[in-house]
């Protein structure tokens, strides 16, 4: 009787349940899809843990899970989104991101070509951000038990000495600065999902912000707070800041940059751009004396060309955000009640 070996992964075009079983096909999935793109000195050990040296000082740790639909959208895909999102969550705390882990939940039947494209984009995003993916895990579930692929990324970074960023640091008189146009990511995902078309395609703003953040901190280390306004958008983030510091925030609507395409799509869908998720934008709160220097640094960076001073912190209406409209009236910018655009990150 002639014995034959199981079919290698290259003869499969989609993810099989056996790819998550821990046997030969699991090893082949790791060797043929993940390692060629993600390999580095730590991950190459293929141990059950990543071992690395830790410098003195404070460590920052963050984790997030990505379930965006569709997986591919103008300007990016779930893979680079997962890397950039965790990098940015570390960086806005004043940390230098260094190491990430990546956990994958794959649906049986996912095309392997799509999986490899996602993994390749994660590797590219990690290189751009200057971080390493040093640990990972893969699980396969039966068809219908998840939507093609979910990704969890966790990351560690090391906080710069002398930097103290916190949502509790806001003081009356502080300037509120935004790095660029709002709503690009959420609206790119939603218009793709709904098949809406405009004269100019809306693209996601997903990007690693750590380089720009640390350029800012080199010049103005006294920044009080930084946040990346993802789910809930600028509205949710500013309300959280105002509440945490027991101060008010006043915005100038005319100063907030919004692309015409995003504004048009928002009006069509009945959504306030302030509540739409961003994945490559930064909100900073800085003493007024440092605002000009921060704007100068940000505008010299690729991800901050359209940076703008959009408001100020006030000792009034504590815990609330109020916006002055172009008509001279004022309106309260409320915390969104729920997620208006589901599955956008």
HURAJO-V218133 format. One record per pair of residues at least 4 apart in sequence whose C-alpha atoms are under 6 Angstrom apart, sorted by the first residue. I is the first residue (numbers start at 1). J is the second residue. Records with the same first field share a line. If there is no record, write none. Layout:
# HURAJO-V218133
I->J ; J
This chain:
# HURAJO-V218133
13->111 ; 112
14->109 ; 110 ; 111 ; 112
15->108 ; 109 ; 110
16->108
17->108 ; 140
19->25 ; 26
20->26 ; 139 ; 140
22->26
28->32
29->33
30->34 ; 35
31->35
33->116
34->38
35->39
37->120 ; 123
38->123
39->43 ; 44
40->44
42->134
43->134 ; 135
50->134 ; 135
58->158 ; 159
59->157 ; 158 ; 159
60->156 ; 157 ; 158
61->155 ; 156
62->154 ; 155
63->153 ; 154
64->152 ; 153
65->151 ; 152
66->150 ; 151 ; 345
67->150 ; 343 ; 345
68->343 ; 344 ; 345
69->343
71->77 ; 78
72->77
73->77 ; 189
74->203
75->203 ; 204
79->118 ; 121 ; 122
80->84 ; 121 ; 122 ; 125
81->85
84->88 ; 207 ; 208
87->97
88->209
90->95
91->95 ; 210
92->226 ; 227
93->165
94->159
95->157 ; 158 ; 159 ; 160
96->157 ; 158
97->157
98->131 ; 157
99->131 ; 132 ; 133 ; 155 ; 156
100->133 ; 154 ; 155
101->133 ; 134 ; 135 ; 136 ; 153 ; 154
102->136 ; 152 ; 153
103->136 ; 137 ; 138 ; 151 ; 152
104->138 ; 150 ; 151
105->139 ; 140 ; 149 ; 150
106->140 ; 148 ; 149
107->140 ; 141 ; 143 ; 146 ; 148
108->141 ; 142 ; 143
110->148
116->120
126->130 ; 131
129->208
165->224 ; 225
166->225
167->225 ; 241 ; 244
168->244 ; 245
169->224
170->245
172->313 ; 314 ; 315
173->313
174->286 ; 287 ; 288 ; 312 ; 313
175->285 ; 286 ; 288 ; 312
176->284 ; 285 ; 309 ; 310 ; 311 ; 312
177->283 ; 284 ; 308 ; 309 ; 310
178->282 ; 283 ; 307 ; 308
179->281 ; 282 ; 304 ; 307
180->306 ; 307
181->257 ; 258
182->258
183->187 ; 273 ; 276 ; 277 ; 278
184->188 ; 204 ; 205
185->204 ; 205 ; 278
186->276 ; 277 ; 344
187->191
188->202 ; 203 ; 204
191->195 ; 196
205->279 ; 280
206->279 ; 280
207->280
216->220 ; 294
217->221
223->286
224->285 ; 286
225->284 ; 285
226->283 ; 284
227->282 ; 283
228->281 ; 282
229->233 ; 234 ; 237 ; 278
230->277 ; 278 ; 279
231->277
232->236 ; 275 ; 276 ; 277
233->274 ; 275 ; 276 ; 277
234->274
235->274 ; 275
236->335
242->246 ; 247 ; 248 ; 319
243->319
246->318 ; 319
247->315 ; 318 ; 319
248->313 ; 314 ; 316 ; 317 ; 318 ; 319 ; 320 ; 321
249->312 ; 313 ; 314 ; 321
250->311 ; 312 ; 321 ; 322 ; 323
251->310 ; 311 ; 323
252->310 ; 311 ; 323 ; 324
253->324 ; 325
255->310
256->310
262->266
266->270 ; 271
295->299
298->304
299->304 ; 305 ; 307
321->333
322->331 ; 332 ; 333
323->330 ; 331
324->329 ; 330
325->329 ; 330
